[in-house]
Amino acid sequence: MLKRKRAQSTLEYIAVFAAIVGAIIIFAYLKLKPAVENVMDSSATKITTATSDFTAQSTK
């Protein structure tokens, strides 16, 4: 009987740990997504500007 109770306790700890890890992953995703999008947009703008400048200089 003691072994069964110990196994149940272990499963409860695993379930709580999984819930905490899941919450951390969701929180990080929601907080980091806008920052990553901003960096990507900024990089795309810089690349577009550099390409336009390069094209304009090469046609002169």
C-alpha positions in Angstrom: 0.0 0.0 0.0 2.9 2.4 0.8 4.4 1.9 -2.7 1.2 2.8 -4.4 0.9 6.0 -2.4 4.5 6.9 -3.2 3.9 6.4 -6.9 0.8 8.6 -6.8 2.8 11.3 -5.0 5.5 11.1 -7.7 2.9 11.5 -10.5 1.4 14.5 -8.7 4.8 16.2 -8.6 5.4 15.4 -12.3 2.0 16.9 -13.2 2.7 20.1 -11.3 6.2 20.3 -12.8 4.7 19.9 -16.3 2.1 22.6 -15.7 4.8 25.0 -14.4 7.0 24.3 -17.4 4.1 24.8 -19.8 3.2 28.1 -18.2 6.8 29.3 -18.5 6.9 28.3 -22.1 3.6 30.1 -22.9 4.7 33.2 -21.0 8.1 33.4 -22.7 6.4 32.9 -26.2 4.0 35.7 -25.6 6.6 38.1 -24.2 9.4 37.3 -26.8 7.2 37.2 -29.9 6.8 41.0 -30.3 10.5 41.6 -29.6 11.6 39.0 -32.3 9.1 40.5 -34.8 10.5 44.0 -34.2 14.1 42.8 -34.8 13.1 41.0 -37.9 11.2 44.0 -39.3 14.1 46.3 -38.5 16.5 43.9 -40.2 14.3 43.6 -43.3 14.1 47.4 -43.5 17.8 47.8 -43.3 18.4 45.1 -46.0 15.8 46.7 -48.3 17.4 50.2 -47.8 20.9 48.8 -48.4 19.8 47.0 -51.6 18.1 50.1 -52.9 21.2 52.2 -52.2 23.4 49.6 -53.9 21.1 49.4 -56.9 20.9 53.2 -57.2 24.8 53.5 -57.1 25.4 50.8 -59.6 23.1 52.4 -62.2 25.0 55.7 -62.1 
